Amino acid sequence: MRNPTLYDLEHPGTGGGDDDHGQHHPFLQHHFEDLGQQHEASTLGMWFFVAQEILFFGGIFCAYFIYREMYPAAWKAGSHHQNQLIGLANTIVLIGSSLTMALAVWGAQGAKRKFTTIMLVLTLILGSVFIGVKAYEYSVHIHEGLFPGSMFTYVNHDNPALTRGVELFMTFYFGMTGLHALHMVIGAGLLLYFIRRAWRGDFGPEYYGPVEIMGLYWHFVDIVWIFLFPLLYLV
Amino acid sequence: MAHQPDHETYTGHAAPHHQAPLWAYFLVFFALMILTVVTVAVSRIDLGTLNTGVAMAIAVVKATVVILWFMHVIHSPRLTWIVVISSFLWLAVMFALFFSDYLTRGWNIY
């Protein structure tokens, strides 16, 4: 038995203490004492996931910096094949999607069912625009023979010695943006699930943890892009 | 040093909801937009080797803003702070060990 906390006193009937089979919130899982504990446990768990994602992407960034130090001229030449304007526009789109995601969490906190759903749909739309623009950029690169491997037909005419280095840069480009885009696609799939739940009216001030966790994932993917944009487009 | 847990430090049963005002999110978005434009603008100025450092510094500021306000860490329990900070601490360890080798080799084979 634990002593009742401030949370219990302010929220009678939300499942504090031992009333496991009494009246409690439909989304309170029985191994948690109350929704506050459930919320903290789930966000903490998500942060552990984000922590390993930080190190996962961090390793690739590490490799990027080491090879960039080895081939600085090739990195500059390679990034000249990126369209900065498209990159900037896509950055704005993605940060915009982070805003709508944060607003969706805000709406869920206030039990604003329509607002939350609309914000999640907007996040999905902006995320899809980002992925679509990325696909267009990929098609341009592939058309220019910049896809590494047997499809790589590009030659740097100013300095043919840089050609292999540019291929290495493009390997990092496709690898890093590809992993990022994969995260976006997974995030878009998750959004569909949350749009359905938000529309159903699952979320409110007592229970919005799932939307919050979706937000943590989405914002993390946004942060990865915040670093990728200057490193790939603005060398 | 046993002491009673108080509501400041006792994680696990805090009220889940802290709703930030709506304008705060737009302010954060606006700040991120400005920093994005600054990133592009600075990349047009030739600072030599400093360019990458400045770009990364701005990116770190942007990431910090996103983590603190969009990801609500600023209103999170201390346990969350520990996980967030330690993840970047380990990232720093990885970077430090890799770079102390690769970026300090006294010869240029490339």
Interface residues (C-beta under 8 A of the other chain):
Chain A: T5 L6 Y7 D8 E10 H11 E33 D34 L35 G36 Q37 H39 E40 A41 T43 L44 W47 F48 V50 A51 Q52 I54 L55 G58 G59 C62 F65 I66 E69 M70 Y71 Q84 L88 T91 I92 I95 G96 S98 L99 M101 A102 L103 V105 W106 Q109 G110 P205 E206 Y207 Y208 G209 E212 G215 L216 H219 F220 D222 I223 I226 F227 F229 P230 L231 L234 V235
Chain B: H7 Y10 T11 G12 H13 A14 A15 P16 H17 Q19 A20 L22 Y25 F26 V28 F29 L32 M33 T36 T39 V40 S43 T52 A55 M56 I58 A59 K62 A63 V66 I67 W69 F70 M71 H72 S76 P77 L79 T80 V83 V84 S86 S87 F88 W90 L91 M94 F95 F98 F99 Y102 L103 Y110
